[in-house]
Amino acid sequence: YLIPQNQVEKEKQLEDMIKLAMVDGDFAPAEHKLINTVGAKLGFDKKELDQLVEKHIHKIKVK
């Protein structure tokens, strides 16, 4: 992964991680923890992370 340069790239990077985590149809606690850790390092707070994860999981499941 490259270091994201703006908010759009940060969200895209997290979305890619969520998609990868959901490949097997399960969002394991370890995967969620890793995404939370990366998200925090990218500057997202807990509430923002929870919203992003929920939004992208829902989007992935709808497809």
C-alpha positions, 0 to 999 in steps of 0.5 A: 500500500502507498501512503494515502495523500488525501481523505478520499485515498484514505477511505479507498484504502480502508474500503479495499481492506474491508473488501479483502477481509470479506472475501470469505464472507466473514469479517473476523475479529482479527480483521476488524482489529487490523482495520481499526488500527490502520484507520486510527493511524490514518486519522479516523476516530472510532465513530468514523471508523465504525461508520465507514466499516458499516457502510462498506460492509453493507455495500459489499453485501448488497452486490 
